[in-house]
Amino acid sequence: MTRRSSHRLSAIPFAVAVCLVLLGSPSGAQPVPFVPQHYTVYSIDPGLTHTWGVLVGLSDQFLPSQQVTPTTAEYFLVPAVKNGEPLNNPFDHLTCYQFEGASFAADVNVTNQFNPNPADPLRLVVNRPRLLCVPTEKINPPGGTRIGLDHYECYQASAAPVPRPVVLSDQFNQPWSANVMEPFLFCNPVKKTVGQNIYDIVNPVDHLTCYAINPPGLAPAQSVMAANQAGTDFALHLLPPQALCVPSKKESWTPITTTTTTTTTTTTLPTAATPDHYQCYGIREKRNVCEDDLTKTCASNADCTAASLVGPCVGFGRRTGVVLTNQFGSETVAILKPRYLCPPVDKNGEGVLDPAVHMNGYLLKRTDAKPARKTAVFNDQYGSHIVVTTKPYVLFAPTAKKLDGPVSAPQTPHDDYECYKVKELRKRCTGSITTRCTIDADCTGVGGVCYLGQPKGVSATLVDQFGNSTVTVGRPSLLCAPTQKTRPINNPTDHLLCYGIRRNDGLKHNQQVNVHLNNQQFGPEVVTTIREELLCVPGLKTLIN
């Protein structure tokens, strides 16, 4: 590797310095004393990012044994000065790579500069891990990295916004004033194993809590050359920083457990929830029948009461003038009728986070101006996808389900999702989506690689409360964004991408059953499942325009 940096570790031979800089601190390395560090968090432009793809073993205080494959670099962490405090380790950079982590949920009590009192800590609700942050040397502009800097495994986290005013600066940004808002990541130091190489935890008590900031940094997008365990001399195109990671101490933590029995389902839910995978069935609504006796027809609730039934007379009524707000904007829609029932699904044996909460999908139609199309890169277990939204199509509302009679609406932290029909852009360069390509070499000069579209023939084994099946996963169909209708958004980073599916056994469906539904948005309904249509997969979205 060509070495361009003048910042070197002169106390050790050059070859050893290079090895330790790139590989971190393997077992037996002697670290320098650790001083906690603040980091500004730069998003990495998906058009010029870096990918990994090597199987690694991870072990931290939450999950002692995982095998994961980090993929796309999402964030670049830069040492930062906060409120004039000294910059402790100016060469401590981290590149954070996405991966699909194991199911996990816990309440975590944290203290840091924003919540210094152990008697009144910050309470985080922590969900599955999704990032591995690796010590990284910044080559151009020059910078090194310190021996003994830990790796970090970052979990999705949520809590109420702080907010706190701060003044921030780093090597790319002169001082600017911002407000620290809601936390969205909690990062444990992690032991990492790659093949025969083991990188132990050096500083087990030092954690990071990452908060959104508003406004973001002032610096324009720029590129840096970097090197770490995942590669040498690779380019990262940085977007202005939108978060701050703060040194933190984990005071205590308690797992959040979900218990299911044959008769009842009891779920201890956090104050915010990460979406499951969902299998969506087309449904047919039952109208003008009493909910607790589907053989009794009715025109109003009084007809059910007259028949000595509790009622009500079910049948969805069109809603108009409904305002939905999410990261794509705000719009007024009409909610037309139920379209999908989406139970949480165990995909390929990965488990289910919350078996009690389903998504009920309602057809919608925008009634104000024609929506502007948006282009986004979506990253999930099936890779990175370039999609363009065409129109709003469905609203997903968290819903309770019961087969043998009425059910109460759930009190749930799961978000509503507005789902947009999408068109997949294939044979395009990820560095310039207007540039067509058939091979990566066609993208020379514009950056990125040639994205050919969702691979054909991908199969998945699905198990939900209606049965099990093996399906072929088709192209992306819907992009679903967390949306505010009557409730605020809990998890603004968690999105869903829904793929068309086709059963591989030739059957059209698991079974057609009558299902009683209820949610906070629209009340009780009764529907009949028809056939499997979609697999919705959680992931992360980055807007290109």
Solvent accessible surface area in square Angstrom, and as a share of the most:
residue,aa,sasa,rsa
1,M,90,0.40
2,T,84,0.49
3,R,54,0.20
4,R,121,0.44
5,S,9,0.06
6,S,99,0.64
7,H,78,0.35
8,R,75,0.27
9,L,60,0.30
10,S,114,0.73
11,A,101,0.78
12,I,54,0.28
13,P,93,0.58
14,F,116,0.48
15,A,75,0.58
16,V,70,0.40
17,A,4,0.03
18,V,30,0.17
19,C,61,0.37
20,L,30,0.15
21,V,9,0.05
22,L,22,0.11
23,L,55,0.27
24,G,6,0.06
25,S,6,0.04
26,P,38,0.24
27,S,64,0.41
28,G,72,0.69
29,A,27,0.21
30,Q,151,0.67
31,P,54,0.34
32,V,69,0.40
33,P,119,0.75
34,F,43,0.18
35,V,67,0.38
36,P,57,0.36
37,Q,5,0.02
38,H,15,0.07
39,Y,5,0.02
40,T,0,0.00
41,V,3,0.02
42,Y,2,0.01
43,S,29,0.19
44,I,9,0.05
45,D,37,0.19
46,P,20,0.13
47,G,9,0.08
48,L,58,0.29
49,T,37,0.22
50,H,26,0.12
51,T,83,0.48
52,W,37,0.13
53,G,45,0.44
54,V,68,0.39
55,L,106,0.53
56,V,1,0.01
57,G,9,0.09
58,L,4,0.02
59,S,35,0.22
60,D,12,0.06
61,Q,71,0.32
62,F,10,0.04
63,L,27,0.14
64,P,100,0.63
65,S,98,0.63
66,Q,15,0.06
67,Q,127,0.56
68,V,12,0.07
69,T,59,0.34
70,P,0,0.00
71,T,64,0.37
72,T,16,0.09
73,A,2,0.01
74,E,27,0.12
75,Y,25,0.10
76,F,0,0.00
77,L,4,0.02
78,V,0,0.00
79,P,0,0.00
80,A,2,0.02
81,V,37,0.21
82,K,6,0.03
83,N,78,0.40
84,G,66,0.63
85,E,56,0.25
86,P,110,0.69
87,L,68,0.34
88,N,58,0.30
89,N,18,0.09
90,P,60,0.37
91,F,68,0.28
92,D,0,0.00
93,H,1,0.00
94,L,0,0.00
95,T,0,0.00
96,C,2,0.01
97,Y,0,0.00
98,Q,19,0.08
99,F,13,0.06
100,E,63,0.28
101,G,6,0.05
102,A,48,0.37
103,S,44,0.29
104,F,23,0.09
105,A,22,0.17
106,A,0,0.00
107,D,39,0.20
108,V,0,0.00
109,N,49,0.25
110,V,0,0.00
111,T,12,0.07
112,N,14,0.07
113,Q,91,0.41
114,F,13,0.06
115,N,33,0.17
116,P,100,0.63
117,N,77,0.40
118,P,85,0.54
119,A,92,0.71
120,D,96,0.50
121,P,35,0.22
122,L,19,0.09
123,R,106,0.39
124,L,0,0.00
125,V,0,0.00
126,V,0,0.00
127,N,9,0.04
128,R,21,0.08
129,P,0,0.00
130,R,17,0.06
131,L,0,0.00
132,L,0,0.00
133,C,1,0.00
134,V,0,0.00
135,P,2,0.01
136,T,0,0.00
137,E,0,0.00
138,K,5,0.02
139,I,2,0.01
140,N,78,0.40
141,P,55,0.35
142,P,68,0.43
143,G,1,0.01
144,G,5,0.05
145,T,5,0.03
146,R,30,0.11
147,I,18,0.09
148,G,1,0.01
149,L,4,0.02
150,D,4,0.02
151,H,6,0.03
152,Y,6,0.02
153,E,0,0.00
154,C,2,0.01
155,Y,0,0.00
156,Q,18,0.08
157,A,8,0.06
158,S,9,0.06
159,A,25,0.20
160,A,79,0.62
161,P,71,0.44
162,V,33,0.19
163,P,77,0.48
164,R,89,0.32
165,P,106,0.66
166,V,4,0.02
167,V,67,0.39
168,L,1,0.00
169,S,20,0.13
170,D,18,0.09
171,Q,82,0.37
172,F,33,0.14
173,N,4,0.02
174,Q,146,0.65
175,P,87,0.55
176,W,13,0.05
177,S,79,0.51
178,A,6,0.05
179,N,67,0.35
180,V,0,0.00
181,M,53,0.24
182,E,51,0.23
183,P,2,0.01
184,F,28,0.12
185,L,4,0.02
186,F,0,0.00
187,C,0,0.00
188,N,0,0.00
189,P,0,0.00
190,V,1,0.01
191,K,73,0.31
192,K,0,0.00
193,T,44,0.26
194,V,35,0.20
195,G,63,0.61
196,Q,177,0.79
197,N,77,0.39
198,I,70,0.36
199,Y,7,0.03
200,D,60,0.31
201,I,49,0.25
202,V,42,0.24
203,N,22,0.11
204,P,67,0.42
205,V,99,0.57
206,D,29,0.15
207,H,7,0.03
208,L,6,0.03
209,T,0,0.00
210,C,2,0.01
211,Y,0,0.00
212,A,27,0.21
213,I,10,0.05
214,N,87,0.44
215,P,66,0.41
216,P,51,0.32
217,G,7,0.07
218,L,124,0.62
219,A,9,0.07
220,P,105,0.66
221,A,46,0.36
222,Q,53,0.23
223,S,59,0.38
224,V,1,0.00
225,M,50,0.22
226,A,0,0.00
227,A,0,0.00
228,N,3,0.01
229,Q,33,0.15
230,A,19,0.15
231,G,23,0.22
232,T,68,0.40
233,D,42,0.22
234,F,20,0.08
235,A,29,0.23
236,L,0,0.00
237,H,46,0.20
238,L,0,0.00
239,L,48,0.24
240,P,40,0.25
241,P,0,0.00
242,Q,97,0.43
243,A,5,0.04
244,L,0,0.00
245,C,1,0.01
246,V,0,0.00
247,P,26,0.16
248,S,9,0.06
249,K,112,0.47
250,K,29,0.12
251,E,62,0.28
252,S,54,0.35
253,W,87,0.30
254,T,86,0.50
255,P,75,0.47
256,I,22,0.11
257,T,89,0.52
258,T,56,0.32
259,T,78,0.45
260,T,83,0.48
261,T,74,0.43
262,T,142,0.83
263,T,121,0.70
264,T,85,0.49
265,T,66,0.39
266,T,91,0.53
267,T,32,0.19
268,T,82,0.48
269,L,56,0.28
270,P,14,0.09
271,T,82,0.47
272,A,4,0.03
273,A,8,0.06
274,T,7,0.04
275,P,1,0.01
276,D,3,0.02
277,H,6,0.03
278,Y,1,0.00
279,Q,0,0.00
280,C,0,0.00
281,Y,1,0.00
282,G,2,0.02
283,I,18,0.09
284,R,133,0.48
285,E,35,0.16
286,K,61,0.26
287,R,127,0.46
288,N,73,0.37
289,V,18,0.10
290,C,1,0.00
291,E,5,0.02
292,D,52,0.27
293,D,40,0.21
294,L,46,0.23
295,T,117,0.68
296,K,90,0.38
297,T,111,0.65
298,C,12,0.07
299,A,88,0.68
300,S,53,0.34
301,N,86,0.44
302,A,67,0.52
303,D,60,0.31
304,C,0,0.00
305,T,91,0.53
306,A,90,0.69
307,A,45,0.35
308,S,106,0.68
309,L,37,0.19
310,V,142,0.82
311,G,5,0.05
312,P,41,0.26
313,C,25,0.15
314,V,6,0.03
315,G,33,0.32
316,F,9,0.04
317,G,36,0.35
318,R,149,0.54
319,R,81,0.30
320,T,95,0.55
321,G,53,0.51
322,V,18,0.10
323,V,81,0.47
324,L,0,0.00
325,T,54,0.31
326,N,14,0.07
327,Q,79,0.35
328,F,31,0.13
329,G,37,0.36
330,S,67,0.43
331,E,11,0.05
332,T,40,0.23
333,V,0,0.00
334,A,0,0.00
335,I,0,0.00
336,L,53,0.27
337,K,108,0.46
338,P,7,0.04
339,R,58,0.21
340,Y,10,0.04
341,L,0,0.00
342,C,0,0.00
343,P,0,0.00
344,P,4,0.02
345,V,1,0.00
346,D,37,0.19
347,K,4,0.02
348,N,78,0.40
349,G,67,0.65
350,E,67,0.30
351,G,30,0.29
352,V,48,0.28
353,L,30,0.15
354,D,5,0.02
355,P,26,0.16
356,A,36,0.28
357,V,4,0.02
358,H,3,0.02
359,M,1,0.00
360,N,0,0.00
361,G,0,0.00
362,Y,0,0.00
363,L,29,0.14
364,L,9,0.05
365,K,120,0.51
366,R,55,0.20
367,T,73,0.43
368,D,67,0.35
369,A,71,0.55
370,K,184,0.78
371,P,25,0.16
372,A,76,0.59
373,R,140,0.51
374,K,52,0.22
375,T,10,0.06
376,A,0,0.00
377,V,10,0.06
378,F,0,0.00
379,N,14,0.07
380,D,21,0.11
381,Q,54,0.24
382,Y,43,0.16
383,G,34,0.33
384,S,43,0.28
385,H,2,0.01
386,I,3,0.01
387,V,0,0.00
388,V,19,0.11
389,T,6,0.03
390,T,41,0.24
391,K,103,0.43
392,P,6,0.04
393,Y,38,0.15
394,V,0,0.00
395,L,0,0.00
396,F,0,0.00
397,A,0,0.00
398,P,7,0.04
399,T,0,0.00
400,A,12,0.10
401,K,37,0.16
402,K,88,0.37
403,L,94,0.47
404,D,121,0.63
405,G,10,0.10
406,P,59,0.37
407,V,32,0.18
408,S,90,0.58
409,A,30,0.24
410,P,22,0.14
411,Q,152,0.67
412,T,18,0.10
413,P,15,0.09
414,H,5,0.02
415,D,6,0.03
416,D,2,0.01
417,Y,4,0.01
418,E,1,0.00
419,C,0,0.00
420,Y,12,0.05
421,K,76,0.32
422,V,18,0.10
423,K,122,0.52
424,E,16,0.07
425,L,18,0.09
426,R,100,0.36
427,K,106,0.45
428,R,37,0.13
429,C,0,0.00
430,T,27,0.16
431,G,31,0.29
432,S,31,0.20
433,I,33,0.17
434,T,117,0.68
435,T,38,0.22
436,R,166,0.61
437,C,7,0.04
438,T,85,0.50
439,I,106,0.54
440,D,85,0.44
441,A,67,0.52
442,D,63,0.33
443,C,3,0.02
444,T,118,0.69
445,G,79,0.76
446,V,60,0.34
447,G,23,0.22
448,G,32,0.30
449,V,82,0.47
450,C,13,0.08
451,Y,26,0.10
452,L,102,0.51
453,G,11,0.10
454,Q,14,0.06
455,P,78,0.49
456,K,183,0.77
457,G,62,0.59
458,V,38,0.22
459,S,63,0.40
460,A,2,0.02
461,T,65,0.38
462,L,0,0.00
463,V,67,0.38
464,D,16,0.08
465,Q,82,0.36
466,F,7,0.03
467,G,30,0.28
468,N,96,0.49
469,S,10,0.06
470,T,57,0.33
471,V,0,0.00
472,T,25,0.14
473,V,2,0.01
474,G,29,0.28
475,R,120,0.44
476,P,9,0.06
477,S,40,0.26
478,L,2,0.01
479,L,0,0.00
480,C,0,0.00
481,A,0,0.00
482,P,0,0.00
483,T,3,0.02
484,Q,82,0.37
485,K,40,0.17
486,T,100,0.58
487,R,64,0.24
488,P,99,0.62
489,I,49,0.25
490,N,50,0.26
491,N,14,0.07
492,P,47,0.30
493,T,47,0.27
494,D,7,0.03
495,H,3,0.01
496,L,0,0.00
497,L,0,0.00
498,C,0,0.00
499,Y,0,0.00
500,G,25,0.24
501,I,22,0.11
502,R,159,0.58
503,R,27,0.10
504,N,75,0.39
505,D,80,0.42
506,G,69,0.66
507,L,113,0.56
508,K,164,0.70
509,H,58,0.26
510,N,34,0.17
511,Q,76,0.34
512,Q,90,0.40
513,V,30,0.18
514,N,62,0.32
515,V,0,0.00
516,H,10,0.05
517,L,1,0.00
518,N,22,0.11
519,N,3,0.02
520,Q,94,0.42
521,Q,26,0.12
522,F,17,0.07
523,G,19,0.19
524,P,48,0.30
525,E,3,0.01
526,V,0,0.00
527,V,0,0.00
528,T,14,0.08
529,T,0,0.00
530,I,40,0.20
531,R,118,0.43
532,E,14,0.06
533,E,33,0.15
534,L,10,0.05
535,L,0,0.00
536,C,0,0.00
537,V,0,0.00
538,P,13,0.08
539,G,13,0.12
540,L,22,0.11
541,K,27,0.12
542,T,43,0.25
543,L,65,0.32
544,I,72,0.37
545,N,101,0.52
